[in-house]
Amino acid sequence: MVKLSLRIVKTKSMRIKKISEFIYLIISIIATFDYIFGNNIDERKNILLFFAIISLGMFFFRRYYRIKFQNRSK
């Protein structure tokens, strides 16, 4: 019973981590499109580019560690 509940908690946390990865990816895509196609001043464009790069980096960082922890638990 306890092992089953722990397994359910682990799968829910993995789903949440996977969703948060894609949220970072979506933020990066939106910021990139706004940077390229938006009608913004230069200062705002620099901030958008910064957020796009950071979000993309966080996507890959979180994905790497999620896969690493999944492989370790198998």
C-alpha positions as CSV (number, residue, x, y, z in Angstrom):
1,M,0.0,0.0,0.0
2,V,2.7,2.4,0.9
3,K,4.8,1.5,-2.1
4,L,1.8,2.1,-4.4
5,S,1.2,5.5,-2.9
6,L,4.8,6.4,-3.3
7,R,4.8,5.3,-6.9
8,I,1.7,7.5,-7.6
9,V,3.4,10.5,-6.0
10,K,6.5,9.9,-8.1
11,T,4.6,9.7,-11.3
12,K,2.6,12.8,-10.5
13,S,5.8,14.7,-9.7
14,M,7.3,13.5,-13.0
15,R,4.3,14.7,-14.9
16,I,4.5,18.1,-13.2
17,K,8.2,18.3,-14.1
18,K,7.5,17.4,-17.7
19,I,4.8,20.1,-17.9
20,S,7.1,22.7,-16.4
21,E,9.7,21.9,-19.0
22,F,7.2,22.6,-21.8
23,I,6.1,25.8,-20.1
24,Y,9.7,27.0,-20.3
25,L,9.8,26.0,-24.0
26,I,6.5,27.9,-24.7
27,I,7.8,31.0,-22.9
28,S,11.0,30.8,-25.0
29,I,9.0,30.5,-28.3
30,I,6.7,33.3,-27.4
31,A,9.6,35.6,-26.4
32,T,11.4,34.7,-29.6
33,F,8.4,35.5,-31.8
34,D,7.8,38.7,-30.0
35,Y,11.5,39.6,-30.5
36,I,11.4,38.9,-34.2
37,F,8.0,40.0,-35.2
38,G,7.0,42.5,-32.5
39,N,7.0,46.2,-32.9
40,N,9.0,47.0,-29.8
41,I,11.7,49.5,-28.8
42,D,15.3,48.2,-28.7
43,E,15.5,48.0,-24.9
44,R,12.4,45.7,-24.7
45,K,13.8,43.6,-27.5
46,N,17.0,43.0,-25.6
47,I,15.0,41.9,-22.5
48,L,12.8,39.5,-24.7
49,L,15.9,38.0,-26.2
50,F,17.4,37.5,-22.7
51,F,14.3,35.8,-21.4
52,A,14.1,33.6,-24.6
53,I,17.7,32.4,-24.1
54,I,17.2,31.8,-20.3
55,S,13.9,29.9,-20.8
56,L,15.4,27.7,-23.5
57,G,18.4,27.0,-21.2
58,M,16.0,26.1,-18.4
59,F,14.1,23.8,-20.7
60,F,17.2,21.8,-21.6
61,F,18.6,21.9,-18.0
62,R,15.4,20.6,-16.5
63,R,15.0,18.0,-19.2
64,Y,18.5,16.7,-18.7
65,Y,18.1,16.2,-15.0
66,R,14.6,14.7,-15.3
67,I,15.9,12.1,-17.7
68,K,19.0,11.5,-15.5
69,F,16.8,10.9,-12.5
70,Q,14.4,8.6,-14.4
71,N,17.3,6.5,-15.6
72,R,18.8,6.3,-12.1
73,S,15.5,5.1,-10.6
74,K,15.0,2.3,-13.1
